[in-house]
Amino acid sequence: MIVLPITLTIAAAAALINLWIAARVIALRQRHKVVIGDGGNEALAGRMRAHANFIEYAAPFLILLALIELAEGPRLWLWIVAILFVLARIVHVFGMDRPKPNAWRAIGFMVSFLAILVLAIYALVIAYRHKTINPAITYVAADQAPASTLSPTKGFVLRS
């Protein structure tokens, strides 16, 4: 079984943050009796946008985090980037509560953006640095593999 402790921890944190942001939206909807949309309420529009923005950033971050952790295993720097991302997303939510651009929102955005950029660049490095991305799996040319291990993949057989 493959366990990705960093990704699982951060995914759980992201799920809890997502629920917290949703609860904030629900509370404002109930207070202002808005069922659909934002009802012209700027505060509600800001909270809805913070919720959508969280999902927009969390999804690619978690995918990259999982793939890098799968390829390389847990690393201290991955923990640091992941924790910074979570903190940045929380800071961004509070920044979105303010109607004008502010430091909370800017810091939350910049740290989140940089975390995804770092992971994206590193994922590309991993992809083109190794012939075998996952050391637990060996890619063998089909003509060198025993017939019993051949799979429908084109030209290669996976051996673990």
C-alpha positions in Angstrom: 0.0 0.0 0.0 1.2 3.5 -0.9 0.8 6.1 1.9 1.4 9.7 1.2 1.5 11.3 4.7 2.1 14.9 3.5 -0.7 14.8 0.9 -3.1 13.1 3.3 -2.5 15.6 6.0 -2.8 18.6 3.8 -5.8 17.2 1.9 -7.5 16.7 5.3 -6.6 20.3 6.3 -7.9 21.6 3.0 -11.2 19.7 3.4 -11.6 21.2 6.9 -10.8 24.7 5.6 -13.2 24.2 2.7 -16.0 23.3 5.2 -15.1 26.3 7.4 -15.3 28.7 4.4 -18.6 27.1 3.3 -20.0 27.6 6.8 -19.0 31.3 6.7 -20.9 31.6 3.4 -23.9 29.8 4.8 -24.0 32.0 7.9 -24.0 35.2 5.8 -26.7 33.7 3.5 -28.9 33.0 6.5 -28.3 36.4 8.1 -29.3 38.2 4.9 -31.9 35.6 3.7 -30.2 35.0 0.4 -30.9 31.6 -1.1 -29.2 31.8 -4.5 -26.4 34.1 -5.7 -25.2 37.0 -3.5 -28.4 39.0 -3.4 -26.4 42.1 -4.2 -24.6 41.8 -0.8 -20.9 42.7 -1.2 -19.8 40.8 1.9 -21.6 37.6 0.7 -20.1 38.0 -2.8 -16.6 38.3 -1.2 -17.1 35.2 0.9 -18.4 33.2 -2.1 -15.4 34.3 -4.1 -13.1 33.3 -1.3 -14.7 29.9 -1.3 -14.4 29.5 -5.1 -10.8 30.8 -5.0 -9.9 28.2 -2.4 -11.1 25.4 -4.6 -9.3 26.9 -7.6 -6.0 26.9 -5.8 -6.3 23.8 -3.6 -7.1 21.3 -6.4 -3.9 21.8 -8.5 -1.8 22.2 -5.4 -3.0 18.8 -4.0 -2.5 17.1 -7.3 1.1 18.3 -7.6 1.8 17.6 -4.0 0.6 14.0 -4.3 2.5 13.3 -7.5 5.7 14.8 -6.2 5.4 12.9 -2.9 4.6 9.7 -4.9 7.7 10.2 -7.1 10.1 11.2 -4.4 8.7 10.3 -1.0 8.1 12.7 1.9 10.6 15.5 2.1 11.0 18.3 4.7 10.7 21.0 2.0 7.4 19.5 0.8 6.0 19.8 4.4 7.2 23.4 4.5 5.6 24.3 1.2 2.4 22.5 2.1 2.0 24.2 5.5 2.8 27.6 4.0 0.1 26.9 1.4 -2.5 26.1 4.1 -1.6 29.2 6.1 -1.7 31.4 3.0 -5.2 30.1 2.1 -6.5 30.9 5.6 -4.9 34.4 5.5 -6.5 34.9 2.0 -10.0 34.2 3.4 -9.6 36.9 6.0 -8.3 39.3 3.3 -11.4 38.6 1.2 -13.6 39.8 4.1 -12.2 43.3 3.5 -13.8 45.2 0.6 -10.6 46.9 -0.6 -7.2 45.2 -1.6 -5.2 44.6 1.5 -2.1 42.9 2.8 -3.9 39.8 4.0 -5.3 39.1 0.6 -2.1 39.9 -1.2 0.1 37.7 1.1 -2.4 34.9 0.8 -2.5 35.1 -2.9 1.3 35.5 -3.4 2.3 32.6 -1.1 -0.4 30.3 -2.7 0.7 31.3 -6.2 4.4 30.8 -5.4 3.7 27.4 -3.7 1.9 26.1 -6.8 4.6 27.5 -9.1 7.4 25.9 -7.1 5.6 22.5 -7.2 4.9 22.8 -10.9 8.5 23.6 -11.8 9.7 20.8 -9.5 7.3 18.3 -11.1 8.7 19.2 -14.5 12.2 18.6 -13.1 11.2 15.2 -11.8 9.5 14.3 -15.0 12.6 14.9 -17.2 15.4 14.1 -14.7 14.7 10.4 -14.3 14.2 7.6 -16.7 12.2 5.8 -14.0 10.0 8.2 -12.1 9.1 5.8 -9.3 12.1 3.7 -8.2 9.7 0.9 -7.0 8.6 0.3 -10.6 10.9 -0.8 -13.4 10.1 -0.2 -17.0 11.3 -3.1 -19.2 11.2 -3.2 -23.0 8.6 -5.8 -24.1 11.0 -7.8 -26.1 13.1 -8.4 -23.0 10.2 -9.4 -20.7 9.0 -12.9 -20.2 5.7 -13.6 -22.1 3.8 -14.1 -18.9 4.5 -10.5 -17.8 3.4 -8.8 -21.0 0.7 -6.3 -20.7 -1.4 -4.3 -23.2 1.0 -1.3 -22.8 2.8 -0.4 -26.0 6.3 -1.7 -25.9 6.8 -1.7 -22.1 6.1 -3.9 -19.2 5.8 -2.6 -15.6 7.6 -4.7 -13.0 7.3 -3.9 -9.3 
